[in-house]
Amino acid sequence: MEAVIYLAHGSRRAAANEKFIAFIKKVMHQSAVAIQSYGFLENKEPSITQAIDTCIEQGASKITVVPVFLLPGVHAAVDIPAELDRYPDVVFHYGRPLGVDDSMVEILADRLAAAGFSGQGDETVLMVGHGSRVPKAAVEFEKLAIGLAEKIGSKVHTAFVTTPIFYQDVAAKLASQKIYILPHFLFSGGYTVKMKRELDKAGGDIIFCEPVGFADKLIPLIEKRVAEVSNEFKLSDYVTA
């Protein structure tokens, strides 16, 4: 039998984890797959192995694993595949992270609109991501920014929290304008608090948008990631992709 597992990173904040669970249960409810589960990479149970074991106990021999991560960073490209490699007798089909998609661009545009961005006069957008050692993550991040810029008809600057180019430096260069900070995060957590604190000290006209979050528009994207998986998982193939 076939199964689907949806994997999240996991947060130290219980409320954030509960948001993911509530959201992914919506996804599972709309799916026709008989065996489904979810798990967390860290900070929360069920763990990845617990989610896999649950599916196996229900008779699954083929499991599609979908990383509910925004970009193909280390967790999606290395950590999760390493966990799957511990089950040599199970056929895994490994999906892509949410990545670049028109629906993600729409969500980002929605967040800007809700914050009052009009694209007029001295307004500008700074989209901020976590940052990753995986080059493909930065490539996809830039593609998202380009797609968003085309949709809103305004330039979208990019920066990161943990890797260059850092958001503080870009914000300083844009200080003469009204800056809309667009956090490319699923949760409004510690990084968002840190950004607000540091940029408030720097002064300037800065407006923070809501993060991507678990918008209903993500549901078709996750369903798409499940449907497009077709090749048997191989750790070496994925990590070197």
C-alpha positions, 0 to 999 in steps of 0.5 A: 500500500502507498502512504504520504507523510508531510514533514515540518521542521518543528518549533520550540513554540507549541503554538507554531506546531499546532498551527502546522498540525491544524493546517496539514490536517486540512491537506490530509482531509482533502486527499484520497490517499488512505494512509497519511501521517505527519512528522517533525524534524525536531522540537516536536513529536511525532518525529520522522521515524515515528511517522514512518513507523506509523505508516508501515504499521498500517501496511504501507510499503511505498511512502511519498514524503513531502517536506513542508519547507519553503526552500531546498536548504540543508534540512530538506536536502540532507537531514530528511534524506538521511533519515529516510535512508535508515529504511532500506526495505521501504520504497520512498518517493521524495517530494520537493519543498514548496519552492518557486510556484505561482501560488507562493508568489500570490501569497507573498503579494497578498501579504504585501497588500494586507500591509498596505503596499501600493507600489507608489512613490517611495515604497520599496520591498525587502523580502527576507529569508533564513539563508542556507548553505545550499546554493539552490536555496538562494537561486530559488529565493531570487526566482521568487523575488523576480516573480513577485516583482513582476506581479506587483510591478515594483522591484523586490530587494532580497536579503537573509538573516543568517547568510550574506547579504544580511537584511540590516545592510540592505535596509540601511541602503534603502533607508530613504524609502518606506520599506516593507519587510516581507518575511519569507518564513512559515512562522512569525517567530524568533527571527521576526522578533529579532529583525523588528528589534534591530530595525526599530533601533536603526529608525526609518519608515519600516512596515513588517508584513505577515510571514507566508504562514499556512495560507489556504493557497498552500494546500494546492501547492502541497497537493501538487508536490505530492502528485509530481513525485514519480521517481524512487528516492535515492539519497545520493541523487537528491543530495547532489541535485 
